[in-house]
Structure formats: C-alpha cells, structure tokens
Amino acid sequence: MTDAPGGILSGIRVLDFSRMLSGPYCTMMLADHGAEVIKVESPEGDTSRSNGPYRADDSAQEWAGYFVSLNRNKKSIVLDLKSPDAKAHVLQLVRSSHVLVENFRPGVMERLGLGHEELAKENPALVYAAIRGFGDPRSGESPYAHWPSYDVVAQAMGGLMSMTGSDRDHPMKTGPGIGDVFAGMMMSFAIVAAVRHAERTGQGQFIDIAMYDAMLSLCERLVYLYDIEGKVAEPAGNGHPLLAPFGIFPAANGWVSIGVVDDGFWRELTRVMERPDLMEDQRLSTKAGRRAHAREVNEAVAQWTSRHSKQDLARLLGGRLPFGPVNDAADIFADPHVAARGMIAEVPHADCGKQPWRVAANPIRFAATPAVAPTAPPRLGEHDGILDDPADGRTTR
C-alpha cells in the first residue's frame, strides 16, 4: 500500500454495513484518520438518521445530530441487500476493499450470501469485522448469541450497572452509550492490527467483538475483587471502594472531583484545608488507613469543599493534587482546555452557506499525521457512483 496525504490511514478502504452507534463509532475513528469509509445503507438509511435531534433550520429533518456526529468524513451508497443484484455489487466492492464492518446479528450476512467465508474467496486479504451483542459463534457459541442487544443490555449484563449507582438496590446506567462506544473503539484497534497483519502476510481474517465482553473488560475491577477477596463489587456511589478521599464532593455552586492515592497528595490536601489534626492523625497517614476510615475522611473533605465555590476550589487545589470541577456541556464549551486542544470540531454543512455543525473531535493526536479536516456527513446514497466504478483506481491485494 502506498503512502498518501490525508491521515495515517489514508489508502485503506472500509465497507461499512453497520448502523446506529457501535459500528459507526468504530468506522468514524478510522475515517477521522484518513480511511475511505463507504457507508452501505438500505433504501431507508441508517436508523440514526431518524433519531434526532434536528436543528431549527432543518425543516425536512434530514440531518439528525446523532447521525452527523458519527458519520462525518464518510461516503454513502444505497444497496437493498435483499435485491438480486446487490450481492454482485458487494463482491465488486470487496475486491477493492481492505476492511468490512457490520453489526448485524449472527447469520444475517451468511443468509445474504455475504458472510466472511464467501467474501474471503473474492479477497483473501479482507479484514472482516463484526460487532455483536454476544459475539459470533466462530469464536465461542454464546447461549445468548441470537438475542438482540443495545447499549443498555451490554451495560446491564457486562457488570457496569452493578457497579454504578448509590447502592445495590438502585443499579444505574451511565449517561453515554458506553456499551456501544467502547466496543466500537476496541474494534477500531482490532481492525488496524489485522490490517497490519494482512499487509505483511496477504492474509485477512474474521474479527468479532461482543458488546457483553467489551463491558466485562471495562469492568475489570469486579473480576479481581471477586477472585482475590471473594467480594461482589457493589455501587460505590460517587466514591471509591478502595481509596479515600476519591470521588465527587459538593461545592457551594456545584460539584468537584478529588482523587487522592499517594500519601503526599493527602498531606497536601490537609495543608490546603488547614487541618493539621488530619495531617497528624496516624490512622489516616496511609492508603490502607484512609480506606478503613473512609466515611470519616470523606465527610471531613465534603464539609470543607461545600464552603467554597468550584472556582475557589480550582484556585486552591488545581495543580496541587488530582482535582477537577464537574463540568456540564456549557462548562465544556467555555473551557480553555477544550479550545486549546480543539476538542469541539466544526463539521461543514452539506448545504453551502449553512452554519457548520459542532461535534466532539477525535481525541487521538498524531504529530506527523494529524486527523483529516472534517467533511460533511453524506446524504443517503450521495456516492452511488462508486457502484459504477467500484475499484476507483484501487487494486486487490
């Protein structure tokens, strides 16, 4: 593969059959860094196109925020996979592609004659990536293999909800769709690793990630706690089961986070708090001691933080120990860190002259090969011309 300008993954072609969040997040990571991502949509389009929200100037409700955020830098073609000629089009595209991504339930692509084994005959170097709720039978037959799954199911079954919330009687999901996003992020890594292998050997392969498995990997603490101490990890509220003070504390005008692990940070905090009694208390001088007296420690810190504003606490603690205010969207948009790091990206509108969209930028920073400048998300079927010339100058490997 020859190097070309436009991102570290320039020259890689990805066929994206995925929908909603997990797969599109994965392919967004690839597209942001230069891969050519061709989104293969049904005539109705990705479900996320109709999920909203819509701007006031979008009376036709063509551009859902959900879709815009995940599908910048991509192309769109329309194929009805149940139509007689769809398979021929897919096979043509596969011959000039490096990666295929899908997040259907097991067996869907096989019934269409488009499973991994069939496509590998056309392109032995193809990396076929599948994100499923409970994995693919090729790598382990789950009793739940054919259950449909969304983020909320993965969070529930993978352990995240059992560790989140105020107590065991009130399990809680996280706000972001981490069950989808984390699986998609892990798959983007897997794809890059498999493409590297294919470049060296000419051998493609099938990769699958179960959303359940990804959540269990994220919740690694519950495994070693159960293994070593025989304890079932429980929700820690806004605290930490092993450390104190470590968590969320009240401020006069909101909330702040404080994370003390090292004993030196504890001594620094007690100095700022002007609490020599806490500094000199030998019961609290070590991590183990503070864990044993976590309620006392956390109450003392909370009483102190509640008397100060978030801004005052930032001046008192910022740079001295792990500290940060709890930010909402308005805080984030106004934060100088976000501006300095360029973490709110502007995506040009598909209609010339209209205000660009603002989305969360890609956080990965390559010094020599930065992410590509965002391009507008595609209209449904905007790039159907690819079907007339699927190779577009590319050669199979």
FENFEN-V449886 format. One record per residue. N is the residue number from 1. PSI is psi in degrees with one decimal (999 if undefined). Layout:
n: <N;N>
psi: <PSI;PSI>
This chain:
n: <1;2;3;4;5;6;7;8;9;10;11;12;13;14;15;16;17;18;19;20;21;22;23;24;25;26;27;28;29;30;31;32;33;34;35;36;37;38;39;40;41;42;43;44;45;46;47;48;49;50;51;52;53;54;55;56;57;58;59;60;61;62;63;64;65;66;67;68;69;70;71;72;73;74;75;76;77;78;79;80;81;82;83;84;85;86;87;88;89;90;91;92;93;94;95;96;97;98;99;100;101;102;103;104;105;106;107;108;109;110;111;112;113;114;115;116;117;118;119;120;121;122;123;124;125;126;127;128;129;130;131;132;133;134;135;136;137;138;139;140;141;142;143;144;145;146;147;148;149;150;151;152;153;154;155;156;157;158;159;160;161;162;163;164;165;166;167;168;169;170;171;172;173;174;175;176;177;178;179;180;181;182;183;184;185;186;187;188;189;190;191;192;193;194;195;196;197;198;199;200;201;202;203;204;205;206;207;208;209;210;211;212;213;214;215;216;217;218;219;220;221;222;223;224;225;226;227;228;229;230;231;232;233;234;235;236;237;238;239;240;241;242;243;244;245;246;247;248;249;250;251;252;253;254;255;256;257;258;259;260;261;262;263;264;265;266;267;268;269;270;271;272;273;274;275;276;277;278;279;280;281;282;283;284;285;286;287;288;289;290;291;292;293;294;295;296;297;298;299;300;301;302;303;304;305;306;307;308;309;310;311;312;313;314;315;316;317;318;319;320;321;322;323;324;325;326;327;328;329;330;331;332;333;334;335;336;337;338;339;340;341;342;343;344;345;346;347;348;349;350;351;352;353;354;355;356;357;358;359;360;361;362;363;364;365;366;367;368;369;370;371;372;373;374;375;376;377;378;379;380;381;382;383;384;385;386;387;388;389;390;391;392;393;394;395;396;397>
psi: <131.0;146.3;147.9;154.1;158.7;29.1;155.7;-21.1;14.4;136.2;-11.1;127.2;130.4;126.1;118.4;102.4;6.6;164.2;166.3;-112.5;-50.5;-53.7;-48.2;-32.5;-42.4;-50.9;-25.7;-42.7;-39.1;-43.8;-37.3;-23.2;25.8;-10.1;145.5;108.9;117.4;109.4;117.5;110.5;153.0;168.0;-25.1;-16.8;167.6;136.6;-32.5;-16.7;-25.1;11.9;-12.7;-174.3;165.2;143.9;160.5;-28.1;10.7;69.3;-27.1;-3.5;53.1;-24.9;86.2;137.1;-38.1;-46.1;-44.8;-43.8;-36.1;-12.9;20.3;158.2;14.7;165.9;159.7;130.0;153.9;126.8;129.1;100.7;-14.0;-5.1;154.0;-34.1;-2.5;-41.8;-41.9;-40.1;-43.0;-43.8;-38.2;-43.6;-38.1;-36.0;-25.9;15.2;159.6;-28.3;144.7;133.5;132.6;155.7;40.4;170.6;157.3;138.3;-16.4;-52.0;-33.2;-40.9;-25.4;-0.9;22.9;25.1;171.1;-47.0;-38.5;-44.0;-30.2;-25.1;-32.6;-34.2;93.1;-19.0;2.5;133.2;116.9;114.8;124.6;124.8;123.1;161.3;-43.0;24.2;-179.9;141.8;-23.7;-31.4;3.6;115.4;105.1;142.8;-14.7;12.8;-36.2;10.0;134.5;152.5;143.0;179.1;-46.4;-32.7;-43.6;-42.2;-38.5;-51.0;-28.3;-1.7;-13.6;-44.3;-31.3;-17.7;-2.8;139.0;-173.1;-32.8;177.3;-23.7;-5.5;66.5;150.3;136.9;158.6;158.6;-56.3;157.7;64.1;-27.6;-35.2;-49.8;-44.4;-40.1;-42.1;-40.1;-43.3;-37.2;-34.3;-38.2;-45.3;-39.8;-46.5;-40.9;-42.6;-35.2;-40.5;-43.1;-42.1;-35.4;-37.7;-37.1;-16.1;7.6;116.9;-177.4;166.4;131.7;136.9;147.2;128.6;133.7;-38.1;-49.1;-41.2;-41.4;-39.7;-39.3;-40.9;-35.1;40.8;-25.2;-36.9;-26.8;-51.2;-28.0;-42.8;-38.6;-45.3;-42.6;-5.1;20.9;138.7;118.8;131.2;162.2;135.5;13.2;-129.1;16.8;-158.9;138.5;-16.7;-13.3;149.1;138.7;130.5;104.9;-147.1;134.3;149.1;142.1;171.1;-24.0;31.0;-138.1;154.4;160.0;140.4;131.9;104.0;117.4;-57.0;145.5;-31.0;-37.1;-35.7;-44.7;-39.6;-41.8;-43.5;-31.0;-47.0;-37.2;-12.4;51.1;74.4;-26.4;-38.1;-38.9;-37.8;-5.1;109.3;-23.0;-26.7;9.1;-12.8;163.1;-44.4;-39.7;-41.4;-33.4;-42.3;-26.0;38.8;-40.9;-46.4;-44.4;-50.3;-36.8;-40.6;-43.1;-42.5;-39.4;-37.9;-48.8;-33.3;-15.8;-1.7;151.1;165.4;-38.0;-41.9;-40.8;-34.4;-39.7;-35.3;-37.4;-23.5;125.4;-14.5;-33.6;164.9;113.4;147.8;145.1;153.7;110.6;140.9;-174.9;-40.8;-40.4;-43.0;-43.8;-28.0;-5.3;128.8;-27.4;-45.5;-39.9;-44.7;-34.5;-3.9;40.2;-3.4;108.6;147.8;124.0;121.3;142.2;146.7;-26.0;116.2;134.0;-15.7;152.2;135.4;159.8;152.5;128.8;166.3;128.8;163.6;128.6;-9.1;133.0;113.2;127.7;-41.6;-25.8;78.4;164.7;152.6;155.3;134.8;141.8;161.8;144.3;153.8;147.3;155.1;119.5;15.1;-28.8;33.5;-18.2;-23.0;-30.6;-25.2;-25.5;71.2;-28.9;-40.1;45.1;-2.9;158.3;147.8;157.5;999>
